[in-house]
Amino acid sequence: MKPSQRDLSSAAVLLLVVMAAEMASVEAKSDGYCYYPSGKFKGWCLYTDHCADVCEDESNKYVDGKCRGFPSRCYCMTMCPRAPAPAPEIIAAPRRPPVKIE
């Protein structure tokens, strides 16, 4: 059975949406770095050193760059901001019941 034109079009649009979401995503890893796709790096990323140089020239907020994914692309790295500490549930110590003195 031959796939219809509508099915092929739907598959192509879905593939483009997935690729765009992957390329535009910002990844936060447990290593404390956030990864952003480079805006100036062109083509496949083959050498991490070249990616790091492009990222450092692109913005002073980027601390490094790495080749990641398939096809390999250049991702620039920044230090991720730490989440604020959660507010304490108990603000003051509980009151003790009064002590009877006899």
Secondary structure, DSSP 4 states (H G I P E B T S, - for coil): -PPPHHHHHHHHHHHHHHHHHHHH--EE-TTSEEEEE-SS--S----HHHHHHHHHHH-TT--EEEEETTTTEEEEEEEPPPPPPPPPS-SSPPPPPPPP--
